[in-house]
């Protein structure tokens, strides 16, 4: 999609499509967490399913946010270069 946007000059369309994909991913994972939360206390297995869905949701949102705002990944400083501690 990114290559096609560069070729066609349709940057706005690329941004729209990426935003749609991100929103869909968030909504799907949120719905899964909400559904699992309703039954989380019914059994150990249900509790584990809720925790797994919760972790997947949180990590998905964190990854999106980190990539959008450009925060350094674990162990990296600004610009993506590894941090060196003296």
C-alpha positions as semicolon CSV with decimal commas, in nm:
position;residue;x (nm);y (nm);z (nm)
1;X;0,000;0,000;0,000
2;X;0,281;0,239;0,085
3;X;0,455;0,183;-0,249
4;X;0,129;0,238;-0,436
5;X;0,069;0,559;-0,242
6;X;0,411;0,690;-0,341
7;X;0,353;0,597;-0,706
8;X;0,004;0,746;-0,721
9;X;0,058;1,038;-0,485
10;X;-0,240;0,921;-0,277
11;X;-0,095;0,970;0,071
12;X;-0,431;1,064;0,217
13;X;-0,584;0,738;0,098
14;X;-0,299;0,542;0,255
15;X;-0,346;0,720;0,587
16;X;-0,720;0,649;0,574
17;X;-0,670;0,279;0,498
18;X;-0,410;0,235;0,772
19;X;-0,636;0,411;1,023
20;X;-0,925;0,185;0,921
21;X;-0,712;-0,127;0,969
22;X;-0,590;-0,008;1,309
23;X;-0,943;0,079;1,422
24;X;-1,070;-0,261;1,309
25;X;-0,792;-0,439;1,500
26;X;-0,862;-0,241;1,816
27;X;-1,238;-0,297;1,796
28;X;-1,202;-0,671;1,736
29;X;-0,961;-0,720;2,025
30;X;-1,165;-0,497;2,255
31;X;-1,482;-0,693;2,178
32;X;-1,298;-1,015;2,259
33;X;-1,175;-0,876;2,592
34;X;-1,521;-0,745;2,683
35;X;-1,683;-1,080;2,603
36;X;-1,424;-1,279;2,799
37;X;-1,440;-1,040;3,096
38;X;-1,811;-1,116;3,146
39;X;-1,724;-1,480;3,218
40;X;-1,377;-1,444;3,368
41;X;-1,481;-1,541;3,719
42;X;-1,682;-1,846;3,619
43;X;-1,382;-2,081;3,610
44;X;-1,005;-2,087;3,604
45;X;-1,013;-2,163;3,230
46;X;-1,243;-1,867;3,164
47;X;-1,018;-1,645;3,372
48;X;-0,717;-1,755;3,169
49;X;-0,900;-1,687;2,844
50;X;-0,982;-1,336;2,965
51;X;-0,621;-1,269;3,067
52;X;-0,493;-1,394;2,730
53;X;-0,740;-1,171;2,542
54;X;-0,653;-0,877;2,768
55;X;-0,280;-0,919;2,712
56;X;-0,328;-0,945;2,334
57;X;-0,543;-0,629;2,334
58;X;-0,303;-0,426;2,548
59;X;0,004;-0,532;2,351
60;X;-0,168;-0,456;2,020
61;X;-0,262;-0,105;2,132
62;X;0,083;-0,045;2,282
63;X;0,254;-0,152;1,958
64;X;0,032;0,075;1,752
65;X;0,086;0,367;1,985
66;X;0,462;0,318;1,999
67;X;0,485;0,302;1,621
68;X;0,257;0,602;1,570
69;X;0,433;0,835;1,814
70;X;0,777;0,704;1,725
71;X;0,885;0,612;2,076
72;X;1,205;0,416;2,103
73;X;1,169;0,042;2,141
74;X;1,305;-0,134;2,448
75;X;1,680;-0,083;2,469
76;X;1,687;0,185;2,202
77;X;1,746;0,555;2,231
78;X;1,629;0,829;1,998
79;X;1,653;0,745;1,633
80;X;1,633;0,373;1,702
81;X;1,998;0,343;1,802
82;X;2,075;0,119;2,099
83;X;2,134;0,308;2,421
84;X;2,472;0,268;2,581
85;X;2,490;0,313;2,954
86;X;2,823;0,404;3,107
